[in-house]
Amino acid sequence: MHLFLLIKKTMLFLGGDMKIFIWNVGTSTILTTIDCHPEVILSVSWNYNGSRIVTSCKDKIFRVINPRNGEVLQVK
């Protein structure tokens, strides 16, 4: 499964390896690699200004993540 989201020249790429990559489209560089999911990621969404993403995983846990540094801010 591959998912692309584009927000303000920043692209989120989600692959089947349970990692999320945040890319700078203008410079073609990876800004952040997020590796905090033990199982397949089923869904990911940005908030309105791009300062947070929320993911759901096959483990049935929601994670709120800071996409700038990959820090998991909240787990539910």
Secondary structure, 3 states (H helix, E strand, C coil): CCEEEEECCEEEEECCCCCEEEEECCCCEEEEEECCCCCCEEEEEECCCCCCEEEEECCCCEEEECCCCCCEEEEC
